[in-house]
């Protein structure tokens, strides 16, 4: 039962891999597209906690 799903998954992965190669290796260096991933420090959905000692003193 799993065998047909393996081939479908490989086809989808192949499409995304070729897209990544074309965009990252050709279009980004030519400034025709932005990169596929934007890396940011930390988590986007996380607010920094305030410590109890901030503002004391």
C-alpha positions in Angstrom: 0.0 0.0 0.0 2.9 2.4 0.7 4.7 1.9 -2.7 2.5 4.3 -4.7 3.0 7.1 -2.1 6.7 6.7 -2.3 6.7 7.6 -6.0 4.4 10.5 -5.5 6.6 11.9 -2.7 9.7 11.5 -4.9 8.0 13.4 -7.7 7.0 16.3 -5.4 10.5 16.4 -3.9 12.1 16.5 -7.3 10.0 19.5 -8.3 10.9 21.5 -5.2 14.6 20.5 -5.5 14.8 21.8 -9.1 12.9 25.0 -8.1 15.4 25.6 -5.3 18.4 25.0 -7.6 17.1 27.4 -10.2 16.2 30.1 -7.8 19.2 29.9 -5.4 21.9 29.3 -8.0 20.7 31.4 -11.0 18.0 34.0 -10.0 19.3 35.2 -6.7 22.9 36.0 -7.9 21.4 37.8 -10.9 19.1 39.8 -8.5 16.0 38.6 -10.3 14.5 36.9 -7.2 14.8 36.8 -3.4 16.1 33.7 -1.7 13.6 31.0 -0.7 14.4 31.2 3.1 14.9 34.1 5.4 16.8 33.2 8.5 16.0 35.2 11.6 17.6 34.9 15.1 15.2 33.5 17.6 11.6 32.5 17.3 9.1 34.8 15.5 6.2 33.8 17.8 8.1 34.3 21.0 8.2 37.5 23.1 11.2 37.9 25.3 10.5 37.6 29.0 11.3 40.5 31.3 13.4 39.7 34.2 12.3 40.7 37.7 15.4 42.9 38.2 14.8 45.2 35.2 13.9 48.7 36.4 14.7 47.9 40.1 17.2 50.1 41.8 
